[in-house]
Structure formats: structure tokens, C-alpha cells
Amino acid sequence: MLIATHDLTFVAEVCPRCILLKEGKLFADGQAEDLLYNKELMESADVEAIGGPNS
């Protein structure tokens, strides 16, 4: 299943894997919790990280 959304909280709740795009290109691919809560990575992708244990 493919879900395209800007609702990162939803993604963190339902998706085990996450792919981040930046300027239409693959930027990061991995476990959603590893990517979405990583403040430095998310800022590099020009996206605000969601608060959590790894932020």
C-alpha cells in the first residue's frame, strides 16, 4: 500500500516503513519511527520532525 501525505503523525501510527522525498527525489528510506522522529534528518529534508523519543 502506498500513502502520500503530509500528516506525519498519521504515518508514524500506521506505517512501519517511510520514504522521504526532497525536490521529487528519494531522500531517505527506512523505519518510520527512525526517520520521522529524527530532527536533524527531517530538517535536512525541509520537513518539521514530530516530537518523540528520538527528537
C-alpha positions as CSV (number, residue, x, y, z in Angstrom):
1,M,0.0,0.0,0.0
2,L,1.2,3.5,-0.8
3,I,0.1,6.5,1.2
4,A,1.2,10.0,0.2
5,T,0.5,12.5,3.0
6,H,1.9,15.4,4.9
7,D,0.3,14.1,8.1
8,L,3.4,12.7,9.8
9,T,1.6,11.7,13.0
10,F,-0.7,9.5,10.9
11,V,2.3,8.0,9.1
12,A,4.0,7.2,12.4
13,E,0.9,5.5,13.7
14,V,0.1,3.3,10.6
15,C,3.2,2.9,8.5
16,P,6.2,0.7,9.5
17,R,8.3,2.0,6.6
18,C,8.7,5.5,5.3
19,I,10.2,7.1,2.2
20,L,11.0,10.8,2.3
21,L,11.3,12.8,-0.9
22,K,13.0,16.1,-1.4
23,E,12.7,18.0,-4.6
24,G,11.0,15.0,-6.2
25,K,13.9,12.7,-5.4
26,L,14.4,9.9,-2.9
27,F,16.0,11.5,0.2
28,A,15.6,8.8,2.9
29,D,14.1,5.3,3.2
30,G,13.7,3.3,6.4
31,Q,11.7,2.6,9.5
32,A,9.1,5.3,10.0
33,E,10.0,5.8,13.7
34,D,13.7,6.1,12.8
35,L,13.1,8.8,10.2
36,L,10.1,10.8,11.4
37,Y,11.5,11.5,14.9
38,N,15.0,12.3,13.7
39,K,15.1,16.1,14.0
40,E,18.3,16.6,12.1
41,L,17.3,14.3,9.2
42,M,13.8,15.8,8.9
43,E,15.2,19.4,8.9
44,S,17.6,18.3,6.1
45,A,14.5,17.2,4.2
46,D,12.9,20.6,4.8
47,V,10.2,18.9,7.0
48,E,9.5,19.5,10.7
49,A,10.1,16.4,12.7
50,I,7.4,15.2,15.0
51,G,8.3,15.2,18.7
52,G,9.2,11.9,20.3
53,P,11.8,9.8,21.8
54,N,14.5,10.3,19.1
55,S,14.0,14.0,18.5
